[in-house]
């Protein structure tokens, strides 16, 4: 439970113990409110996440990533329908490009899955990438944690398609599904883009199109070596998501990968790596906030900027000087 001070901070944002109570009772509006507070980094949002953390650790997190036009959203839609029909509580995070005018997420994916979102146990959230180089929104990790705490069995996280498949999705999920299409030459690109390092399952979507078998053959040839070095099969699945073909086989492989992770101890190691990355990120944010506050209080920051613009200083020496200034303030 949050402290009285933390609760006061959270209530200023429409949060606090009442919000946590409604959240724990399964109130979807409370879930949406918590996610909004997290996305907007409202005052006290970290305290709210801290209060929810003990509820997490049960959801399977599945990442769906791939280049633009690969049919990721349709594939997510079909996977979601299968999971719902099997009785799973489901959270979907669709990371959309940021509108250059509003800074908000485009709602295309949510419109496509509107009927699905109306079903019991399903919660869909579109998030803006806000220019993140990796394609995932900054708050995706925290929002997935909130959905986990709410009691979702599966989380489907679709990354923004930006041509080259984003690589950072593997830092958030348990299983990474990379979606390719026949005619784009993605098979060759995948071999060069480091995707072999993050992909657990490959999907060749739109498999009724010419070139699908060629892409599968290319992938299988490259994966043969990787399979000999590892204990996972790295399956390649052909799908026609618009017709729902092959999606059930994909879900079987996703479940098999989850079992593989648990049985081999890989899941524990992945969670340890995720925790390390998360703690370092939080620590980095707190240190940066502290340094920025000290620099503002100490003064002289704008003078250094002016010196750089005049050619009297460079950013590298400036950073060293500012670090010494911060250290000096501590002694």
C-alpha positions as CSV (number, residue, x, y, z in Angstrom):
1,X,0.0,0.0,0.0
2,X,1.2,3.5,-0.8
3,X,2.2,5.8,2.1
4,X,0.1,8.8,3.1
5,X,2.4,11.2,1.3
6,X,2.5,9.1,-1.8
7,X,-1.3,8.7,-1.7
8,X,-1.7,12.5,-1.5
9,X,0.5,12.9,-4.6
10,X,-1.6,10.3,-6.5
11,X,-4.9,11.8,-5.5
12,X,-3.9,15.0,-7.0
13,X,-3.8,13.1,-10.3
14,X,-7.1,11.4,-9.6
15,X,-5.4,8.4,-8.1
16,X,-4.5,7.1,-4.7
17,X,-5.9,4.3,-2.6
18,X,-9.4,4.5,-4.1
19,X,-8.0,4.0,-7.6
20,X,-5.9,1.0,-6.4
21,X,-9.0,-0.5,-4.8
22,X,-11.0,-0.2,-8.0
23,X,-8.1,-1.5,-9.9
24,X,-7.8,-4.6,-7.7
25,X,-11.5,-5.2,-8.1
26,X,-11.1,-5.5,-11.9
27,X,-12.5,-2.1,-12.9
28,X,-11.5,-1.4,-16.5
29,X,-11.9,2.3,-16.1
30,X,-9.4,2.2,-13.2
31,X,-7.1,0.3,-15.4
32,X,-7.4,2.9,-18.2
33,X,-6.8,5.7,-15.6
34,X,-3.7,4.0,-14.3
35,X,-2.3,3.5,-17.8
36,X,-2.9,7.2,-18.6
37,X,-1.1,8.3,-15.4
38,X,1.9,6.1,-16.4
39,X,2.0,7.2,-20.0
40,X,1.8,10.9,-19.0
41,X,4.3,10.4,-16.1
42,X,1.9,12.2,-13.8
43,X,3.1,13.2,-10.4
44,X,3.4,10.1,-8.2
45,X,3.1,7.6,-11.0
46,X,6.2,5.7,-9.9
47,X,4.7,5.3,-6.5
48,X,1.6,3.8,-8.1
49,X,3.8,1.4,-10.1
50,X,5.6,0.4,-6.9
51,X,2.3,-0.4,-5.2
52,X,1.2,-2.6,-8.1
53,X,4.5,-4.4,-8.7
54,X,3.8,-7.3,-6.3
55,X,0.8,-8.3,-8.4
56,X,3.0,-8.9,-11.5
57,X,4.9,-11.9,-13.0
58,X,2.1,-14.1,-14.3
59,X,1.4,-12.7,-17.8
60,X,3.0,-14.2,-20.9
61,X,4.4,-11.3,-23.0
62,X,4.4,-11.8,-26.8
63,X,6.1,-9.3,-29.1
64,X,4.9,-9.0,-32.7
65,X,7.3,-7.0,-34.8
66,X,8.1,-6.6,-38.5
67,X,8.3,-4.2,-41.3
68,X,5.6,-1.9,-42.6
69,X,2.8,-3.7,-44.5
70,X,3.7,-7.1,-43.1
71,X,0.2,-7.6,-41.7
72,X,1.2,-7.4,-38.0
73,X,-2.1,-5.9,-36.9
74,X,-4.2,-8.5,-38.7
75,X,-2.0,-11.2,-37.2
76,X,-2.4,-9.8,-33.7
77,X,-6.2,-9.6,-34.3
78,X,-6.4,-13.3,-35.3
79,X,-4.1,-14.4,-32.4
80,X,-6.2,-12.4,-30.0
81,X,-9.4,-14.1,-31.2
82,X,-7.9,-17.5,-30.7
83,X,-6.7,-16.6,-27.2
84,X,-10.1,-15.1,-26.2
85,X,-11.9,-18.2,-27.5
86,X,-9.7,-20.3,-25.3
87,X,-10.7,-18.3,-22.2
88,X,-7.6,-16.2,-21.8
89,X,-7.7,-12.6,-20.4
90,X,-5.9,-10.5,-22.9
91,X,-4.1,-7.2,-23.1
92,X,-3.0,-5.7,-26.4
93,X,-0.5,-2.8,-26.8
94,X,-0.3,-1.3,-30.3
95,X,2.5,1.2,-30.6
96,X,1.6,3.7,-33.3
97,X,3.6,6.4,-35.0
98,X,3.2,9.8,-33.3
99,X,1.1,12.4,-35.1
100,X,3.4,15.4,-35.8
101,X,0.6,17.7,-34.9
102,X,-1.0,16.2,-31.8
103,X,1.7,14.0,-30.4
104,X,-0.9,11.3,-29.9
105,X,-1.2,7.7,-31.1
106,X,-3.1,7.0,-34.4
107,X,-6.1,4.9,-33.7
108,X,-6.0,2.7,-36.8
109,X,-5.1,-0.5,-34.9
110,X,-7.8,0.1,-32.3
111,X,-10.4,0.7,-35.0
112,X,-9.5,-2.6,-36.7
113,X,-9.9,-4.4,-33.4
114,X,-12.9,-2.5,-32.1
115,X,-15.1,-5.6,-32.0
116,X,-12.5,-7.6,-30.2
117,X,-12.0,-4.9,-27.6
118,X,-15.7,-5.0,-26.7
119,X,-15.3,-8.6,-25.5
120,X,-15.0,-9.4,-21.9
121,X,-11.4,-9.8,-20.6
122,X,-9.8,-7.8,-23.5
123,X,-8.1,-4.5,-23.0
124,X,-6.6,-2.7,-26.0
125,X,-4.3,0.3,-25.8
126,X,-2.7,2.3,-28.5
127,X,0.4,4.2,-27.6
128,X,2.5,6.8,-29.3
129,X,6.2,6.1,-30.0
130,X,6.9,9.8,-29.5
131,X,9.9,9.6,-31.8
132,X,11.6,6.7,-29.9
133,X,14.3,5.4,-32.2
134,X,13.6,1.8,-31.2
135,X,9.9,2.2,-32.2
136,X,8.5,1.1,-28.8
137,X,6.9,3.8,-26.7
138,X,9.0,4.8,-23.7
139,X,6.2,3.6,-21.3
140,X,5.5,0.3,-23.0
141,X,7.4,-1.7,-20.3
142,X,5.5,0.0,-17.5
143,X,2.1,-0.3,-19.3
144,X,2.7,-4.0,-19.8
145,X,3.5,-4.2,-16.1
146,X,0.2,-2.6,-15.3
147,X,-1.7,-5.0,-17.5
148,X,0.1,-7.9,-15.9
149,X,-0.8,-6.6,-12.4
150,X,-4.5,-6.3,-13.6
151,X,-4.5,-10.1,-14.1
152,X,-4.1,-10.5,-17.9
153,X,-2.9,-14.0,-19.0
154,X,-1.4,-12.9,-22.3
155,X,0.0,-9.5,-23.5
156,X,0.4,-9.0,-27.2
157,X,2.7,-6.1,-27.9
158,X,2.9,-4.9,-31.5
159,X,5.8,-2.6,-32.4
160,X,5.6,0.2,-34.9
161,X,6.6,-0.9,-38.4
162,X,9.3,1.5,-39.6
163,X,10.7,-0.5,-42.6
164,X,13.6,-2.1,-40.7
165,X,12.3,-4.2,-37.9
166,X,12.8,-2.7,-34.5
167,X,15.2,-4.6,-32.2
168,X,14.3,-3.3,-28.8
169,X,11.0,-5.3,-28.5
170,X,13.0,-8.3,-27.3
171,X,13.9,-6.3,-24.1
172,X,10.2,-6.1,-23.1
173,X,8.8,-9.6,-24.0
174,X,9.2,-13.3,-23.3
175,X,8.7,-14.4,-26.9
176,X,9.5,-12.4,-30.0
177,X,7.6,-13.1,-33.3
178,X,9.2,-11.5,-36.4
179,X,6.7,-11.1,-39.3
180,X,8.0,-11.1,-42.8
181,X,6.4,-11.0,-46.3
182,X,7.4,-12.7,-49.5
183,X,7.8,-9.9,-52.0
184,X,9.8,-7.4,-49.9
185,X,13.0,-9.3,-49.7
186,X,12.7,-9.4,-45.9
187,X,14.3,-12.8,-45.7
188,X,17.7,-11.5,-46.9
189,X,17.3,-8.3,-44.8
190,X,16.6,-10.4,-41.7
191,X,19.9,-12.1,-42.1
192,X,21.7,-8.8,-42.1
193,X,19.7,-6.8,-39.5
194,X,20.5,-8.9,-36.5
195,X,17.0,-10.3,-36.2
196,X,18.4,-13.8,-35.7
197,X,19.5,-12.5,-32.3
198,X,16.0,-11.5,-31.2
199,X,13.5,-13.7,-33.1
200,X,12.2,-16.8,-31.4
201,X,9.6,-17.5,-34.1
202,X,9.5,-16.3,-37.7
203,X,6.2,-15.8,-39.6
204,X,6.0,-15.5,-43.4
205,X,2.6,-13.8,-43.7
206,X,0.7,-13.4,-46.9
207,X,2.1,-16.8,-47.8
208,X,-0.3,-17.2,-50.8
209,X,1.9,-14.6,-52.6
210,X,4.8,-15.5,-55.0
211,X,8.1,-15.8,-53.2
212,X,6.8,-17.2,-49.9
213,X,8.5,-20.6,-50.3
214,X,11.8,-18.9,-51.3
215,X,11.8,-16.8,-48.1
216,X,11.0,-19.9,-46.0
217,X,13.9,-21.8,-47.7
218,X,16.3,-18.9,-47.1
219,X,15.3,-18.7,-43.4
220,X,15.5,-22.4,-42.9
221,X,19.0,-22.6,-44.3
222,X,20.3,-19.8,-42.0
223,X,18.4,-21.2,-39.0
224,X,19.9,-24.7,-39.4
225,X,23.2,-23.4,-38.0
226,X,21.5,-21.5,-35.2
227,X,19.5,-24.6,-34.2
228,X,22.7,-26.6,-33.8
229,X,24.1,-24.0,-31.4
230,X,20.9,-23.6,-29.4
231,X,18.2,-25.8,-27.8
232,X,15.3,-24.1,-29.5
233,X,13.9,-25.0,-32.9
234,X,13.2,-21.4,-34.2
235,X,10.2,-22.4,-36.2
236,X,9.2,-20.7,-39.5
237,X,5.4,-20.5,-39.9
238,X,3.5,-19.6,-43.0
239,X,0.3,-17.7,-42.5
240,X,-2.5,-15.9,-44.3
241,X,-3.7,-13.8,-41.4
242,X,-6.6,-12.3,-43.3
243,X,-8.0,-15.7,-43.8
244,X,-6.9,-16.9,-40.4
245,X,-4.7,-19.6,-41.9
246,X,-1.7,-20.8,-40.0
247,X,-2.5,-18.7,-36.9
248,X,-3.4,-21.7,-34.8
249,X,0.0,-23.3,-35.6
250,X,1.7,-20.0,-34.7
251,X,-0.1,-20.0,-31.3
252,X,1.0,-23.6,-30.7
253,X,4.6,-22.5,-31.3
254,X,4.2,-19.6,-28.9
255,X,2.9,-21.9,-26.2
256,X,5.8,-24.3,-26.9
257,X,8.3,-21.6,-26.6
258,X,6.9,-20.6,-23.2
259,X,7.2,-24.2,-22.0
260,X,10.7,-24.3,-23.4
261,X,11.7,-21.2,-21.5
262,X,10.3,-22.5,-18.2
263,X,11.8,-26.0,-18.6
264,X,15.3,-24.8,-19.5
265,X,15.6,-22.0,-17.0
266,X,15.8,-19.4,-19.8
267,X,12.7,-17.7,-18.6
268,X,14.3,-17.0,-15.2
269,X,17.4,-15.7,-16.9
270,X,15.3,-13.5,-19.2
271,X,13.5,-12.0,-16.3
272,X,16.8,-11.3,-14.5
273,X,18.1,-9.5,-17.6
274,X,14.8,-7.5,-17.9
275,X,15.1,-6.5,-14.2
276,X,18.7,-5.4,-14.7
277,X,17.8,-3.3,-17.7
278,X,14.7,-1.9,-15.9
279,X,16.6,-1.0,-12.7
280,X,19.4,0.6,-14.7
281,X,16.9,2.6,-16.7
282,X,15.1,3.8,-13.6
283,X,18.5,4.7,-12.0
284,X,19.6,6.6,-15.1
285,X,16.4,8.6,-15.1
286,X,16.7,9.4,-11.4
287,X,20.3,10.4,-11.7
288,X,19.6,12.6,-14.8
289,X,16.7,14.3,-13.0
290,X,19.0,14.9,-10.0
291,X,21.8,16.3,-12.1
292,X,19.5,18.6,-14.1
293,X,18.0,19.9,-10.8
294,X,21.5,20.6,-9.4
295,X,22.6,22.3,-12.6
296,X,19.6,24.6,-12.5
297,X,20.1,25.4,-8.8
298,X,23.9,25.9,-9.3
299,X,23.6,28.2,-12.2
300,X,26.2,28.7,-15.0
301,X,24.6,26.1,-17.4
302,X,23.5,28.8,-19.9
303,X,26.9,30.4,-19.7
304,X,28.5,27.1,-20.8
305,X,26.1,26.8,-23.7
306,X,27.0,30.3,-24.8
307,X,30.8,29.4,-24.6
308,X,30.2,26.4,-26.8
309,X,28.4,28.6,-29.4
310,X,31.2,31.1,-29.3
311,X,33.7,28.4,-30.0
312,X,35.4,28.7,-26.6
313,X,34.3,25.3,-25.4
314,X,33.1,22.0,-26.8
315,X,30.3,19.7,-25.5
316,X,32.7,17.0,-24.3
317,X,34.8,19.3,-22.1
318,X,31.6,21.1,-21.0
319,X,30.1,17.8,-19.8
320,X,33.3,17.1,-17.8
321,X,33.1,20.6,-16.2
322,X,29.5,20.2,-15.3
323,X,30.1,16.8,-13.8
324,X,32.9,18.3,-11.6
325,X,30.5,21.1,-10.7
326,X,27.9,18.6,-9.5
327,X,30.5,16.6,-7.6
328,X,31.7,19.8,-6.0
329,X,28.2,20.6,-4.8
330,X,28.1,17.2,-3.0
331,X,31.3,17.8,-0.9
